Amino acid sequence: MVDDATRRVRATSSKQMLRSLMDVKLKNINFRSERSYLLADSAEFKASDKDLSVGTLCVRGYLRGQPLGIHQLVHIPGHGVYQMKQIDSVPDPYPLKRNHHKKTSKGIETTETLLVADPLKIPDLKEEATPDIFMGEQTWPTEEEMTTEESRDTSGKTKSTKKMNEYQSSWNVGDESEEEETLEKGESDDDDLDEEKMKDTALNEQLLKEWRQRRLDERDEIMFPDEVEVPLDTPARDRFIKYRGLKSFRSSPWHPKESLPAEYAYIYQLKNVNSLQKDVLEFGREKEEAWLNSLSQKKGPTGEGSMDMEENQVSVSTDKVVPDYPECVCPGTFIAVHILNVPSTVFEKIKDQKLPLILSALLEHEQKLTVVNCNVQRISTYDKPVKSRELLTLHCGFWRRQVRPTFSENNLNCDKHKMDRFLQHGRWTVASVYAPVTFGTNVPAMFFDSEGVLVAAGCLLDLNPDRIVLKKAVLTGYPFRNKKRNAVVRFMFHDPDDIKWFKPVELWTKYGLSGRITDSLGTHGLFKANFDRIVKNNDTVCMSLYKRVFPKPVGEFASLRTQH
């Protein structure tokens, strides 16, 4: 039994909660208020007469956000970007006044065509750039260059390396195409699941083994970060042919345009992102201000009473186009948007999902593909290992697509950022993906796994293809003969030629010593090293190597795949 005192306390608490809810001010969702969007009240599909597989999708609903232009592209989350054919004003199913709509002589409510798109003004749906074949052209080599190339010896070094220092000469390797071939054979640390294995009959057993291996790899990465072993059957100079040593991770130069992948020829790089974003958002605010000014001019002189507001609502719905922008529809209008060339399979998926259909308008340039960097943090309740370049689903603003993000640290005092092999708990991580240009402030970004479980959440950081993400590989060895500052190190290499190859790279130990390789010893990979202090027997000798990594595409760059 509930006594009277408890009943009075509950009643008082309920009143206080209602009073606090009435006083709370809703926060403005920036990314949503900076563009037009529509929550569909109904939708229907009309197939084309020439091709039944595509047609026109008609979506009805109240327009929200900013005024919608007829020549803007629209996006259906999870189903792509499309062009609009026309925008109609349809009868409001939930009007404030029943006699509000225009009627014919028979008293039937009618549909009015507000705007019709001009095919010459509609932006292109192509998201990839067209590469310029002349961007990589070279001039005819001079006689001196041809003489130098002919005098190249079998070791891959030219006679001109005599003028270089020892470090530059050691890294002056041969043909880059040969390096890439060797890399394809020796690079065994790719982070993707083999698609052919996924089609095997023993799929569950294979997935279980891979999950256990990932769990072990994640544990090893936490205990021994970035440490890798040199394989016995592959020379280290072939296994790490694309890696290089850096004297200082913070201050050593690394050019952002060096050795870019072929995918970078098909993406857009915006020169001044902040200025362009400011201009695009300012144009949207100008349209919104013009619409609000038209509302203020229609207010009566009696003030803002309830009847005046209701009459104002009636007058607003009569004029549904922004006065200063005749190609834009006013927000708050119940409209029907006709979308061109929508596949019939998309409409079937929308019906099968039984989820609300959202239609959002893209700002200028937002259909173009670039490298999007998101600053995210892993969800504390998600306990599965998340490997870099693993297939995830990214929700950023209104759009959603499958990506393979590359995780990295966010260094504020350095132009280089170390790659994370796994998404770690308890800190912020930058995820770099191939995705469309997205403008706005505080645009949310969320990653989901294949089962739809939230993995990480954060916001959009920047649009920067020049972000340098370096994958670090630490080779380790152990001193077993020490004499003051000199030591003989073993188990780092297995070939004396590898020692000569990596001789210019600086060594360091886990006790804070630094040193260099002085000479190779024997034929089993032993070498002598000199350090700046006395070496201890329980210390570990390390060598840091770096190579630049890029995001991995999922369904992008189809034309590039057909070429290969």
Disulfide bonds with the S-S distance in Angstrom:
none
